[in-house]
Amino acid sequence: MGWMRDETGLDKCAANHVALTPLSHLARAQRVYPERIALIYGDTKLTYAAYHARVSQLASALAKAGVASGDVVATLLPNIPAQSEASFAIPACGAVLNTINTRLDADTVGYIFDHGEAKIALVDSQFMPVVDDAISRMEGPPPTIIEVPDAVAGVAATGEHQTYEDFLKVGDPAFEWIMPIDEWESLALNYTSGTTGRPKGVVYHHRGAYLMTMGTPISWRMTLFPTLLQIVPLFHCNGWNHTWMLPALGGTAVCCRDITAKAIYDAIADHGVTHFGGAPIVLNLIVNATEADRRAFDHTVEVFTAGAPPAPATLAAIGKLGFNVTQVYGLTETYGHVTECVWNADWDTLPSEDQAAIKARQGVAFPMMEDVTVVDDGMTQVVTNGATQGEIVMRGNAVMKGYLKNPEATEKAFQGGYFHSEDLAIQHPDGYIQISDRAKDIIISGGENISSVEVEGALMHHPAVSLCAVVAKPDDKWGEVPCAFVELKDGQTADEAEVIAFTRTRLAGFKCPKRVIFQELPKTSTGKIQKFELRGIAKAL
């Protein structure tokens, strides 16, 4: 009894403890799968041997350019091979990867360069005008620019900077990677969207990213050798960590610079894509694709969708086209997805509309998370009755280290030993979480709370509606009322009165939009609708 109290000699050592890092996956893949295809872009196909060699060359070139451990190297790149290579190469030379949203304005890019103190930036030639403007606004020393032209997309170099391929030539393909000593070392720096005020710098550690790459294949029911279409921007939570995950499975990444229905269908038909992730807007592209853009395929494509709760009507439509959609949920602060709507076979007999409504739930925690739940203002678990609203909070290894140079915001985010999402949700009796709204998106009309998500879900059932967003419009009598912004499907028509009348068949009267504006919705590069812009329009009506 009690023999385990004596642990003499049972210490950590080089043989039994190695810092967890996603870099290990590519190091292994080049040994185990050297001839398998790792990356596809246009006519280019890189084997794992070639992929590893190019990553090593880039890591070596960065080190020779003076990048030291802990330095930040930024990228402004679309989903092209250079971005995937940089995802491994920058940490492989000990540096911190800072992928920057390619749709940001020059002022914000300049702020990120300054705040993150980027030493070098890899920039697609398309975005050089923005970067030049950003550098002119900086207060600190600017990063050295390495320009990445893209012959496949017809994007030529400006001739003003060293190009990516020339920079690679100075690197050594036999460069010995600098692996982390401590898995808590910083791996990546990602900036929040910053729709109000300056964006915050979210810092990831190697351990969290590694465990994301272990949990995701379980939740996505992956086997060896998947083919992933890179739709999620690699600057968005590092592509939900999928680029770091694929080598563990010997998988293939199909790069996608411009996301269109044709590009998605072509990739599935030509390369046998088995998986991709994307926002609900991507699902809409697929559902509303023209016959000319559609291609036949004979397998089920597994899709993770996140970014906003998808409308049940969209989920029902896409399920008939060969796509199995799983709703996931997460934030920049959680490396991407940390909850999933795990399907229960008992639901198979439900009507299709009921099944689609369940699929729209954000669900339960991924395997690498310790706890994800919904609490009230006092950090007490809400009643799991599918009606009581609270805030989604989470704890586990896939939570950021904190916000760079912002200890106050970090402390606030981690109050009570959980990360606070600021997303409002209900929790069903089976524990499944369902988002009701961002705190700032709740509409309070005459003292009643109206969920913009619920109103949007009703609108999406209208046969002419392609996309919609609902925000608060100031009202003299009620304080604020719902205002809907609607994009119609090509060739479809509808008017305001018709749309409002339609919602009255599905919602209580006070929840129905009082105004409907038909226009293209402003979106981020990840497909999220920029509601702050719509609020400004509604306020001026």
VOGU-3710 file (C-alpha; in Angstrom, 3 decimals, decimal comma):
1> mgwmrdetgl> 0,000/0,000/0,000  1,210/3,480/-0,791  4,218/2,440/-2,875  3,567/5,352/-5,273  4,470/7,774/-2,495  8,095/6,959/-3,267  8,775/8,434/-6,702  12,557/8,472/-6,463  14,028/8,462/-9,968  10,676/9,059/-11,666
11> dkcaanhval> 11,653/12,450/-13,022  11,098/14,156/-16,340  13,990/13,635/-18,726  14,791/13,876/-22,426  13,525/10,338/-22,934  10,070/10,779/-21,422  9,137/14,427/-21,807  9,196/16,553/-24,963  7,583/19,966/-25,345  4,402/19,627/-27,383
21> tplshlaraq> 4,520/21,566/-30,660  2,728/21,251/-34,017  6,162/21,529/-35,665  6,606/17,855/-34,777  3,898/16,856/-37,262  5,734/18,136/-40,335  9,080/16,833/-39,067  7,485/13,390/-38,845  5,543/13,626/-42,129  8,669/14,203/-44,208
31> rvyperiali> 10,054/10,945/-42,797  6,861/8,861/-42,943  5,135/10,304/-46,027  7,961/11,849/-48,115  6,293/11,172/-51,488  2,709/11,971/-50,512  1,316/15,286/-51,763  1,248/17,931/-49,040  0,172/21,049/-50,969  -1,641/21,726/-54,232
41> ygdtkltyaa> -1,921/25,116/-55,906  -2,672/25,490/-59,588  -0,427/23,002/-61,400  2,024/22,848/-58,478  2,036/19,782/-56,242  4,522/19,669/-53,361  5,431/16,368/-51,740  6,078/16,280/-48,015  9,803/15,978/-48,716  9,718/19,125/-50,854
51> yharvsqlas> 7,401/20,939/-48,424  9,701/20,246/-45,480  12,745/21,341/-47,475  11,119/24,653/-48,454  9,996/25,274/-44,872  13,566/24,621/-43,714  14,940/26,995/-46,344  12,581/29,752/-45,233  13,429/29,197/-41,557  17,132/29,324/-42,422
61> alakagvasg> 16,760/32,460/-44,556  14,897/34,207/-41,738  17,617/33,269/-39,257  20,307/34,548/-41,642  18,320/37,804/-41,967  18,686/38,342/-38,221  15,432/36,893/-36,920  16,085/35,556/-33,423  14,003/33,486/-31,027  11,049/35,499/-29,772
71> dvvatllpni> 11,078/37,953/-32,688  7,831/38,487/-34,597  7,554/37,799/-38,332  4,331/39,003/-39,958  2,521/37,867/-43,088  -0,107/39,512/-45,290  -0,907/36,613/-47,566  -3,985/34,882/-48,992  -4,302/31,087/-48,854  -1,311/30,318/-51,060
81> paqseasfai> 1,623/27,918/-50,432  3,835/30,656/-48,972  1,381/31,130/-46,105  1,342/27,418/-45,272  5,145/27,307/-45,468  5,445/30,357/-43,221  3,115/28,732/-40,667  5,831/26,158/-39,983  8,992/28,052/-40,954  8,545/31,102/-38,728
91> pacgavlnti> 8,258/29,083/-35,487  10,912/26,655/-36,824  13,467/29,461/-36,540  12,220/30,273/-33,026  10,156/33,282/-34,070  6,478/34,120/-33,489  4,079/33,967/-36,445  1,844/37,023/-36,919  -0,687/36,455/-39,717  -2,457/39,729/-40,540
101> ntrldadtvg> -5,947/40,048/-42,017  -5,502/40,988/-45,685  -8,627/43,153/-45,691  -7,553/45,542/-42,960  -7,008/49,229/-43,682  -3,515/50,746/-43,732  -3,913/52,460/-40,360  -4,734/49,175/-38,608  -1,965/47,270/-40,389  0,499/49,964/-39,318
111> yifdhgeaki> -0,735/49,678/-35,747  -0,244/45,893/-35,795  3,272/46,248/-37,210  4,062/48,669/-34,388  2,318/46,804/-31,589  3,675/43,381/-32,536  7,120/44,807/-33,420  7,369/42,732/-36,602  10,944/42,395/-37,802  10,127/40,993/-41,253
121> alvdsqfmpv> 6,852/40,845/-43,186  5,995/38,487/-46,053  3,531/40,397/-48,243  1,547/39,337/-51,297  2,191/41,803/-54,123  -1,530/42,621/-54,300  -1,358/44,154/-50,834  1,822/46,208/-51,272  -0,042/49,548/-51,666  -1,735/49,003/-48,284
131> vddaisrmeg> 1,545/47,941/-46,662  3,430/50,932/-48,075  0,738/53,205/-46,664  0,819/51,319/-43,340  4,585/51,741/-43,009  4,274/55,488/-43,613  1,967/55,658/-40,563  4,191/53,683/-38,201  5,824/55,157/-35,123  8,496/52,482/-34,705
141> ppptiievpd> 10,964/50,855/-37,106  9,236/49,225/-40,100  9,618/45,531/-40,915  11,781/44,405/-43,792  9,465/43,470/-46,660  9,740/40,200/-48,561  7,360/40,358/-51,498  5,361/37,309/-52,572  4,085/37,520/-56,174  1,568/34,919/-57,342
151> avagvaatge> 1,927/33,732/-60,935  -1,109/31,430/-60,643  -3,358/34,424/-59,906  -1,485/36,741/-62,286  -0,210/38,952/-59,441  3,200/40,305/-60,465  5,976/41,638/-58,236  6,368/45,399/-57,943  10,151/45,148/-58,334  10,691/47,217/-55,202
161> hqtyedflkv> 11,545/44,404/-52,778  13,306/41,069/-52,623  10,917/38,341/-53,755  9,983/35,275/-51,760  11,671/32,744/-54,051  14,908/34,770/-54,128  14,802/35,013/-50,339  14,355/31,231/-50,094  17,470/30,630/-52,197  19,749/31,917/-49,436
171> gdpafewimp> 18,275/29,371/-47,011  19,579/25,908/-46,201  17,108/23,024/-46,789  19,046/21,079/-44,120  18,533/23,823/-41,507  18,088/22,367/-38,012  14,787/23,594/-36,632  14,714/25,437/-33,321  12,146/23,466/-31,365  10,604/24,947/-28,211
181> ideweslaln> 12,208/24,047/-24,899  9,010/24,939/-23,088  5,642/24,231/-24,742  4,344/27,464/-23,171  6,612/29,433/-25,507  4,730/31,771/-27,834  3,911/30,299/-31,231  1,622/32,840/-32,865  0,207/36,340/-32,473  -3,275/36,911/-33,892
191> ytsgttgrpk> -5,189/40,168/-33,736  -8,906/40,352/-33,012  -11,175/42,016/-35,552  -11,102/45,321/-33,688  -14,535/46,538/-34,788  -14,532/48,859/-31,784  -11,206/50,415/-30,860  -7,822/48,923/-31,613  -7,565/45,163/-32,128  -6,067/43,104/-29,314
201> gvvyhhrgay> -3,056/40,848/-29,854  -3,926/37,262/-28,905  -0,895/35,098/-28,060  -0,932/31,335/-28,698  1,429/28,763/-27,165  2,812/25,599/-28,770  0,939/23,303/-26,378  -2,480/24,710/-27,257  -1,902/24,445/-30,996  -0,602/20,864/-30,683
211> lmtmgtpisw> -3,655/19,776/-28,713  -5,947/21,496/-31,248  -4,348/19,316/-33,927  -5,074/16,241/-31,814  -8,678/17,096/-30,919  -9,825/18,204/-34,372  -9,384/14,855/-36,197  -11,455/13,137/-33,507  -14,296/15,624/-33,774  -14,142/15,729/-37,575
221> rmtlfptllq> -14,132/11,917/-37,784  -10,936/12,065/-39,833  -8,914/9,064/-40,989  -5,499/9,117/-42,663  -4,910/11,110/-45,847  -7,753/13,663/-45,887  -7,799/16,350/-48,550  -8,571/19,769/-47,084  -9,640/22,790/-49,104  -8,166/25,888/-47,472
231> ivplfhcngw> -11,212/28,151/-47,364  -10,824/29,456/-43,817  -8,278/32,291/-44,176  -4,929/31,249/-42,732  -4,813/34,586/-40,914  -8,023/33,648/-39,063  -6,985/31,664/-35,955  -4,195/30,268/-38,170  -6,805/28,588/-40,346  -8,361/27,011/-37,234
241> nhtwmlpalg> -4,981/25,219/-36,862  -5,790/22,894/-39,778  -2,505/23,609/-41,591  -0,547/22,471/-38,546  -2,814/19,410/-38,215  -2,690/17,988/-41,752  0,864/16,551/-41,686  -0,076/14,410/-38,672  -2,539/12,630/-40,971  -0,442/12,701/-44,135
251> gtavccrdit> -3,143/14,939/-45,580  -3,200/17,228/-48,591  -4,027/20,937/-48,506  -5,580/22,459/-51,622  -4,852/26,197/-51,556  -7,747/28,506/-52,415  -6,878/32,150/-52,995  -10,302/33,350/-54,167  -13,351/31,684/-52,653  -16,138/31,145/-55,188
261> akaiydaiad> -18,704/28,411/-55,722  -16,850/27,355/-58,877  -13,514/27,105/-57,038  -15,114/24,932/-54,336  -16,865/22,572/-56,738  -13,764/22,348/-58,983  -11,538/21,446/-56,031  -13,930/18,721/-54,903  -14,254/17,246/-58,389  -10,617/17,611/-59,469
271> hgvthfggap> -8,753/16,866/-56,225  -11,232/14,802/-54,207  -11,540/17,333/-51,387  -12,957/15,570/-48,328  -13,031/18,398/-45,759  -13,198/22,161/-45,475  -14,259/24,800/-42,994  -16,059/28,030/-43,634  -18,541/30,622/-42,444  -22,271/30,328/-43,260
281> ivlnlivnat> -21,694/32,639/-46,226  -19,651/29,834/-47,803  -22,583/27,460/-47,350  -24,783/30,024/-49,102  -22,344/30,141/-52,036  -22,673/26,385/-52,446  -26,458/26,289/-52,078  -26,976/29,160/-54,533  -24,360/28,089/-57,099  -25,415/28,201/-60,731
291> eadrrafdht> -25,657/24,986/-62,732  -22,605/26,134/-64,716  -20,513/26,281/-61,528  -21,624/22,934/-60,085  -19,573/19,762/-60,608  -20,621/16,227/-59,825  -18,865/14,243/-57,078  -19,615/10,870/-55,525  -18,482/11,226/-51,910  -19,672/13,107/-48,827
301> vevftagapp> -17,722/16,272/-48,051  -17,389/16,999/-44,326  -17,791/20,691/-43,508  -17,126/22,589/-40,299  -19,047/25,850/-40,220  -18,524/28,678/-37,745  -18,407/32,440/-37,496  -22,140/32,937/-36,970  -25,018/30,577/-36,267  -26,061/29,187/-39,689
311> apatlaaigk> -29,713/29,407/-40,585  -31,544/26,053/-40,325  -32,897/26,642/-43,846  -29,339/26,821/-45,211  -28,295/23,677/-43,348  -31,298/21,781/-44,672  -30,557/22,820/-48,263  -26,827/22,030/-48,282  -27,350/18,622/-46,700  -29,094/17,487/-49,897
321> lgfnvtqvyg> -26,080/18,395/-52,072  -23,509/15,943/-50,672  -22,193/18,018/-47,768  -22,406/16,963/-44,114  -22,217/20,117/-42,018  -21,119/20,201/-38,396  -21,597/23,441/-36,488  -18,535/24,420/-34,455  -17,823/27,494/-32,366  -14,834/29,350/-31,031
331> ltetyghvte> -12,975/32,642/-30,997  -9,571/34,022/-31,871  -8,762/33,629/-28,172  -9,406/29,867/-28,361  -7,330/28,959/-31,448  -10,560/28,574/-33,407  -13,234/25,935/-32,811  -13,668/24,553/-29,290  -17,271/23,311/-29,354  -19,016/20,976/-31,800
341> cvwnadwdtl> -22,561/19,854/-32,439  -21,984/16,116/-32,024  -24,777/14,295/-33,822  -27,016/11,895/-31,903  -28,393/9,009/-33,996  -31,697/9,340/-32,133  -32,253/12,562/-34,082  -32,217/10,751/-37,445  -35,970/10,152/-37,304  -36,866/13,790/-36,678
351> psedqaaika> -38,330/15,931/-39,494  -35,602/17,537/-41,628  -36,420/21,028/-40,361  -36,012/19,876/-36,745  -32,724/18,174/-37,615  -31,455/21,388/-39,222  -32,430/23,383/-36,128  -30,390/21,012/-33,937  -27,410/21,215/-36,318  -27,412/24,989/-35,786
361> rqgvafpmme> -26,496/24,517/-32,117  -22,916/25,196/-31,067  -22,935/21,988/-29,037  -20,444/20,595/-26,556  -16,714/20,895/-25,843  -14,019/19,503/-28,155  -11,841/16,750/-26,608  -8,943/19,115/-25,827  -11,123/21,437/-23,741  -11,696/20,942/-20,026
371> dvtvvddgmt> -15,045/22,698/-19,757  -17,318/24,882/-21,880  -20,576/25,991/-20,321  -23,019/28,853/-19,818  -23,093/30,950/-16,628  -24,956/33,918/-15,208  -23,399/37,221/-14,090  -22,304/35,600/-10,807  -20,440/32,764/-12,576  -23,168/30,294/-11,569
381> qvvtngatqg> -24,222/27,593/-14,021  -27,487/28,552/-15,737  -30,444/26,208/-15,644  -30,096/23,866/-18,626  -33,681/24,250/-19,783  -33,072/25,598/-23,287  -34,448/28,984/-22,272  -32,313/30,595/-19,541  -29,712/32,877/-21,065  -26,136/33,404/-19,888
391> eivmrgnavm> -22,574/33,870/-21,126  -20,454/31,143/-22,716  -17,278/30,594/-20,693  -14,509/28,060/-21,221  -11,330/26,652/-19,794  -8,763/24,275/-21,224  -5,499/24,005/-23,102  -6,845/25,671/-26,231  -7,198/29,055/-24,559  -4,738/31,864/-25,336
401> kgylknpeat> -1,851/32,892/-23,086  -3,417/36,346/-22,983  -3,478/39,694/-24,781  -0,083/41,125/-25,737  0,878/44,195/-23,691  -2,625/44,365/-22,185  -2,681/42,781/-18,716  -5,912/44,544/-17,743  -7,856/43,026/-20,642  -6,270/39,635/-19,959
411> ekafqggyfh> -7,277/39,729/-16,296  -10,841/40,698/-17,216  -11,095/37,927/-19,814  -9,939/35,272/-17,300  -12,058/36,289/-14,293  -13,255/33,357/-12,234  -10,835/30,902/-13,807  -12,624/30,807/-17,167  -12,247/32,673/-20,442  -15,253/34,951/-20,970
421> sedlaiqhpd> -16,510/34,890/-24,562  -19,091/37,707/-24,232  -21,379/35,516/-26,341  -24,875/34,990/-24,940  -26,366/31,513/-25,118  -28,861/29,061/-23,733  -28,045/25,496/-22,720  -30,323/22,581/-23,499  -31,045/19,724/-21,042  -28,490/17,536/-22,856
431> gyiqisdrak> -25,810/20,187/-22,230  -25,716/21,447/-25,822  -25,023/25,177/-26,068  -26,890/27,391/-28,502  -25,853/30,988/-29,109  -28,605/33,525/-28,741  -26,444/36,560/-29,527  -23,354/38,581/-28,937  -24,067/40,751/-25,899  -23,989/43,859/-28,073
441> diiisggeni> -26,379/42,350/-30,649  -29,330/41,844/-28,324  -32,168/44,193/-29,263  -34,115/45,545/-26,269  -37,521/46,667/-27,494  -40,003/47,967/-24,941  -38,151/46,081/-22,227  -38,244/42,784/-24,154  -35,031/41,112/-25,294  -35,030/40,134/-28,971
451> ssvevegalm> -32,329/37,838/-30,340  -31,100/39,057/-33,722  -30,055/35,445/-34,423  -33,648/34,244/-34,021  -34,987/36,915/-36,372  -32,268/36,148/-38,932  -33,172/32,462/-38,756  -36,776/33,276/-39,628  -35,770/35,529/-42,519  -33,506/32,856/-44,021
461> hhpavslcav> -36,538/30,602/-44,568  -37,861/33,078/-47,157  -37,179/31,544/-50,583  -35,785/34,774/-52,048  -33,374/35,587/-49,203  -29,722/34,708/-49,755  -28,208/36,423/-46,709  -29,456/38,701/-43,951  -28,488/40,547/-40,798  -30,650/42,118/-38,112
471> vakpddkwge> -29,582/45,046/-35,908  -31,231/47,502/-33,531  -32,770/50,646/-34,981  -33,484/53,499/-32,527  -37,206/54,051/-31,973  -38,930/56,889/-30,104  -41,639/54,638/-28,666  -39,925/51,291/-28,049  -36,334/52,442/-27,511  -35,143/50,215/-30,345
481> vpcafvelkd> -36,718/47,849/-32,850  -35,349/45,196/-35,241  -34,086/46,410/-38,601  -33,276/43,790/-41,250  -30,698/44,062/-44,034  -31,263/41,538/-46,803  -29,347/40,238/-49,824  -31,624/38,556/-52,349  -30,736/35,540/-54,454  -29,874/36,249/-58,085
491> gqtadeaevi> -33,032/36,579/-60,138  -35,300/36,725/-57,068  -37,455/39,636/-55,937  -39,182/40,613/-52,706  -40,377/43,833/-51,095  -40,363/45,103/-47,532  -44,013/44,416/-46,771  -43,788/40,872/-48,094  -40,705/40,048/-46,018  -42,163/41,506/-42,809
501> aftrtrlagf> -45,392/39,584/-43,380  -43,403/36,384/-43,887  -41,594/36,778/-40,560  -44,971/37,224/-38,819  -45,786/33,629/-39,749  -42,765/32,429/-37,740  -42,226/35,013/-34,970  -44,105/36,971/-32,336  -45,093/40,367/-33,675  -42,723/42,377/-31,480
511> kcpkrvifqe> -39,764/40,372/-32,815  -40,499/41,061/-36,486  -38,404/43,645/-38,375  -39,958/47,088/-38,583  -37,755/48,006/-41,547  -36,178/45,875/-44,290  -33,293/47,286/-46,316  -32,206/45,471/-49,487  -28,460/45,799/-50,098  -25,195/43,876/-50,230
521> lpktstgkiq> -24,026/43,177/-46,693  -20,572/44,360/-45,589  -18,418/41,364/-44,636  -15,034/40,600/-43,179  -12,629/38,365/-45,080  -13,792/35,428/-42,943  -17,384/35,923/-44,061  -18,665/37,552/-40,882  -21,180/40,304/-41,448  -19,943/43,636/-40,122
531> kfelrgiaka> -22,935/44,612/-38,036  -21,306/47,741/-36,686  -21,596/49,245/-40,195  -25,241/48,243/-40,408  -25,957/49,758/-36,995  -24,672/53,068/-38,329  -27,002/52,867/-41,321  -29,975/51,888/-39,147  -29,288/54,742/-36,760  -29,452/57,224/-39,641
541> l> -32,773/55,932/-41,018
//
